[in-house]
Amino acid sequence: MDVLEKDLESDEAVRALYKDWCEAYDKERDHDQMVRQFDCFKENAHDVYRHNQVYMYEPEEQHLLGPFADGLRDDDE
């Protein structure tokens, strides 16, 4: 999943990205899990965005938010 500048404009925007990410990767997170993992997800989203800004003209170097972007594996749920 790609991360755009608008996705990082506020915590509300990052929460919306987190919800979209959950849907895209078919992750079931209850409210408490999302609250606990929010900072990890937010940090990873910022890292992906910053990396992609550096490599914006090298598509093969672009990163995406992967299935473990909130720090939980499926067997951790």
MDTraj code that builds the backbone (N, CA, C; nanometers):
import mdtraj as md
import numpy as np

residues = "MET ASP VAL LEU GLU LYS ASP LEU GLU SER ASP GLU ALA VAL ARG ALA LEU TYR LYS ASP TRP CYS GLU ALA TYR ASP LYS GLU ARG ASP HIS ASP GLN MET VAL ARG GLN PHE ASP CYS PHE LYS GLU ASN ALA HIS ASP VAL TYR ARG HIS ASN GLN VAL TYR MET TYR GLU PRO GLU GLU GLN HIS LEU LEU GLY PRO PHE ALA ASP GLY LEU ARG ASP ASP ASP GLU".split()
xyz = np.array([
    [0.0853, -0.1168, 0.0000],
    [0.0000, 0.0000, 0.0000],
    [0.0897, 0.1230, 0.0000],
    [0.0588, 0.2150, -0.0890],
    [0.1367, 0.3369, -0.1019],
    [0.0999, 0.4356, 0.0086],
    [0.1929, 0.5248, 0.0423],
    [0.1690, 0.6289, 0.1413],
    [0.1884, 0.7641, 0.0724],
    [0.0863, 0.8474, 0.0790],
    [0.0910, 0.9799, 0.0179],
    [0.1032, 1.0864, 0.1262],
    [0.1465, 1.2047, 0.0856],
    [0.1622, 1.3139, 0.1817],
    [0.0331, 1.3405, 0.2585],
    [-0.0804, 1.3357, 0.1889],
    [-0.2099, 1.3624, 0.2534],
    [-0.2417, 1.2594, 0.3624],
    [-0.1842, 1.1393, 0.3508],
    [-0.2081, 1.0345, 0.4492],
    [-0.1407, 1.0639, 0.5829],
    [-0.0470, 1.1582, 0.5830],
    [0.0325, 1.1865, 0.7025],
    [0.0070, 1.3254, 0.7592],
    [-0.0917, 1.3964, 0.7059],
    [-0.1159, 1.5352, 0.7456],
    [-0.1614, 1.5496, 0.8908],
    [-0.2217, 1.4477, 0.9456],
    [-0.2705, 1.4531, 1.0838],
    [-0.2859, 1.3109, 1.1357],
    [-0.3046, 1.2996, 1.2670],
    [-0.3298, 1.1669, 1.3231],
    [-0.4591, 1.1084, 1.2668],
    [-0.5581, 1.1935, 1.2425],
    [-0.6834, 1.1449, 1.1833],
    [-0.6582, 1.0846, 1.0456],
    [-0.5734, 1.1496, 0.9670],
    [-0.5417, 1.0983, 0.8333],
    [-0.4684, 0.9649, 0.8434],
    [-0.3771, 0.9537, 0.9402],
    [-0.3036, 0.8274, 0.9579],
    [-0.3990, 0.7182, 1.0048],
    [-0.4936, 0.7524, 1.0913],
    [-0.5929, 0.6532, 1.1358],
    [-0.6762, 0.6034, 1.0176],
    [-0.7120, 0.6947, 0.9284],
    [-0.7877, 0.6543, 0.8088],
    [-0.7027, 0.5624, 0.7219],
    [-0.5738, 0.5950, 0.7074],
    [-0.4822, 0.5086, 0.6325],
    [-0.4722, 0.3721, 0.6997],
    [-0.4654, 0.3700, 0.8326],
    [-0.4580, 0.2442, 0.9080],
    [-0.5827, 0.1591, 0.8805],
    [-0.6992, 0.2217, 0.8823],
    [-0.8226, 0.1470, 0.8537],
    [-0.8224, 0.0930, 0.7104],
    [-0.7777, 0.1760, 0.6155],
    [-0.7683, 0.1306, 0.4758],
    [-0.6695, 0.0157, 0.4632],
    [-0.5571, 0.0258, 0.5356],
    [-0.4547, -0.0780, 0.5343],
    [-0.5135, -0.2090, 0.5879],
    [-0.5899, -0.1998, 0.6974],
    [-0.6538, -0.3198, 0.7540],
    [-0.7433, -0.3869, 0.6501],
    [-0.8198, -0.3065, 0.5779],
    [-0.9074, -0.3620, 0.4748],
    [-0.8267, -0.4219, 0.3600],
    [-0.7221, -0.3522, 0.3175],
    [-0.6421, -0.3993, 0.2039],
    [-0.5740, -0.5323, 0.2330],
    [-0.5301, -0.5511, 0.3579],
    [-0.4599, -0.6739, 0.3946],
    [-0.5493, -0.7709, 0.4722],
    [-0.6792, -0.7422, 0.4762],
    [-0.7758, -0.8282, 0.5433],
    [-0.7349, -0.8559, 0.6882],
    [-0.6973, -0.7472, 0.7569],
    [-0.6569, -0.7567, 0.8977],
    [-0.7750, -0.7190, 0.9855],
    [-0.7990, -0.7985, 1.0863],
    [-0.9034, -0.7669, 1.1827],
    [-0.8369, -0.7134, 1.3081],
    [-0.8594, -0.5854, 1.3342],
    [-0.8046, -0.5209, 1.4527],
    [-0.9192, -0.4567, 1.5288],
    [-0.9287, -0.4881, 1.6582],
    [-1.0298, -0.4194, 1.7379],
    [-0.9745, -0.2825, 1.7789],
    [-1.0579, -0.2026, 1.8384],
    [-1.0189, -0.0656, 1.8734],
    [-0.8943, -0.0636, 1.9619],
    [-0.8915, -0.1512, 2.0630],
    [-0.7773, -0.1528, 2.1556],
    [-0.6474, -0.1891, 2.0841],
    [-0.6522, -0.2852, 1.9941],
    [-0.5326, -0.3221, 1.9174],
    [-0.4856, -0.2048, 1.8321],
    [-0.5801, -0.1365, 1.7680],
    [-0.5429, -0.0235, 1.6823],
    [-0.4810, 0.0885, 1.7648],
    [-0.5320, 0.1114, 1.8840],
    [-0.4749, 0.2151, 1.9711],
    [-0.3330, 0.1762, 2.0120],
    [-0.3138, 0.0500, 2.0519],
    [-0.1809, 0.0036, 2.0940],
    [-0.0794, 0.0082, 1.9804],
    [-0.1215, -0.0256, 1.8598],
    [-0.0289, -0.0373, 1.7473],
    [-0.0194, 0.0894, 1.6624],
    [-0.0969, 0.1927, 1.6972],
    [-0.1027, 0.3123, 1.6139],
    [0.0345, 0.3767, 1.5957],
    [0.1102, 0.3941, 1.7036],
    [0.2405, 0.4617, 1.6921],
    [0.3363, 0.3842, 1.6023],
    [0.3344, 0.2526, 1.6120],
    [0.4188, 0.1694, 1.5261],
    [0.3773, 0.1865, 1.3801],
    [0.2474, 0.1801, 1.3537],
    [0.1978, 0.1968, 1.2174],
    [0.2338, 0.3350, 1.1642],
    [0.2123, 0.4365, 1.2456],
    [0.2409, 0.5746, 1.2049],
    [0.3889, 0.5914, 1.1708],
    [0.4757, 0.5381, 1.2546],
    [0.6197, 0.5469, 1.2291],
    [0.6568, 0.4763, 1.0986],
    [0.6019, 0.3585, 1.0765],
    [0.6301, 0.2858, 0.9523],
    [0.5774, 0.3605, 0.8300],
    [0.4601, 0.4211, 0.8425],
    [0.4043, 0.4986, 0.7311],
    [0.4954, 0.6173, 0.6984],
    [0.5424, 0.6861, 0.8012],
    [0.6346, 0.7986, 0.7794],
    [0.7655, 0.7505, 0.7168],
    [0.8167, 0.6378, 0.7637],
    [0.9412, 0.5830, 0.7071],
    [0.9253, 0.5508, 0.5592],
    [0.8147, 0.4878, 0.5232],
    [0.7893, 0.4542, 0.3827],
    [0.7800, 0.5816, 0.2995],
    [0.7077, 0.6809, 0.3492],
    [0.6923, 0.8057, 0.2749],
    [0.8281, 0.8745, 0.2547],
    [0.9070, 0.8871, 0.3635],
    [1.0389, 0.9527, 0.3528],
    [1.1297, 0.8776, 0.2565],
    [1.1321, 0.7467, 0.2656],
    [1.2143, 0.6660, 0.1754],
    [1.1744, 0.6912, 0.0301],
    [1.0444, 0.6903, 0.0049],
    [0.9968, 0.7065, -0.1322],
    [1.0224, 0.8468, -0.1858],
    [1.0322, 0.9460, -0.0983],
    [1.0669, 1.0807, -0.1436],
    [1.2113, 1.0848, -0.1921],
    [1.2979, 1.0138, -0.1246],
    [1.4388, 1.0075, -0.1650],
    [1.4532, 0.9362, -0.2990],
    [1.3744, 0.8307, -0.3186],
    [1.3851, 0.7476, -0.4391],
    [1.2679, 0.7688, -0.5351],
    [1.2134, 0.8909, -0.5376],
    [1.0932, 0.9143, -0.6184],
    [1.1150, 0.8920, -0.7674],
    [1.2390, 0.9027, -0.8144],
    [1.2650, 0.8831, -0.9574],
    [1.3202, 0.7436, -0.9871],
    [1.3147, 0.6582, -0.8879],
    [1.3607, 0.5203, -0.9038],
    [1.2491, 0.4266, -0.8564],
    [1.1512, 0.4009, -0.9423],
    [1.0348, 0.3207, -0.9008],
    [1.0706, 0.1835, -0.8441],
    [1.1775, 0.1256, -0.8913],
    [1.2154, -0.0066, -0.8410],
    [1.2622, -0.0019, -0.6954],
    [1.2932, 0.1174, -0.6456],
    [1.3371, 0.1342, -0.5067],
    [1.2244, 0.1762, -0.4125],
    [1.1052, 0.1982, -0.4669],
    [0.9920, 0.2434, -0.3858],
    [0.9490, 0.1337, -0.2879],
    [0.9100, 0.1756, -0.1698],
    [0.8588, 0.0843, -0.0686],
    [0.7083, 0.1021, -0.0542],
    [0.6420, 0.0012, -0.0032],
    [0.4991, 0.0039, 0.0259],
    [0.4783, -0.0367, 0.1710],
    [0.3646, 0.0007, 0.2274],
    [0.3285, -0.0512, 0.3591],
    [0.2900, -0.1973, 0.3400],
    [0.3616, -0.2851, 0.4024],
    [0.3365, -0.4275, 0.3868],
    [0.2403, -0.4804, 0.4913],
    [0.2202, -0.6101, 0.4917],
    [0.1203, -0.6719, 0.5785],
    [0.1550, -0.6685, 0.7277],
    [0.2762, -0.6285, 0.7627],
    [0.3145, -0.6232, 0.9043],
    [0.3443, -0.4803, 0.9491],
    [0.2872, -0.3822, 0.8807],
    [0.3183, -0.2411, 0.9057],
    [0.2781, -0.1930, 1.0448],
    [0.1876, -0.2636, 1.1112],
    [0.1512, -0.2200, 1.2463],
    [0.2253, -0.3008, 1.3532],
    [0.3185, -0.3833, 1.3101],
    [0.4016, -0.4571, 1.4045],
    [0.3415, -0.5862, 1.4551],
    [0.2206, -0.6197, 1.4117],
    [0.1583, -0.7457, 1.4540],
    [0.1630, -0.8473, 1.3412],
    [0.1961, -0.9691, 1.3774],
    [0.1840, -1.0795, 1.2829],
    [0.0489, -1.1446, 1.3070],
    [0.0011, -1.2189, 1.2106],
    [-0.1300, -1.2824, 1.2242],
    [-0.1380, -1.3711, 1.3481],
    [-0.0285, -1.4363, 1.3849],
    [-0.0335, -1.5231, 1.5017],
    [-0.0216, -1.4449, 1.6329],
    [0.0003, -1.3110, 1.6255],
    [0.0014, -1.2267, 1.7446],
    [-0.1380, -1.1810, 1.7834],
    [-0.2320, -1.1932, 1.6908],
    [-0.3669, -1.1390, 1.7138],
    [-0.4380, -1.2142, 1.8239],
])
top = md.Topology()
chain = top.add_chain()
for i, resn in enumerate(residues, 1):
    res = top.add_residue(resn, chain, resSeq=i)
    for name in ("N", "CA", "C"):
        top.add_atom(name, md.element.get_by_symbol(name[0]), res)
traj = md.Trajectory(xyz[None], top)
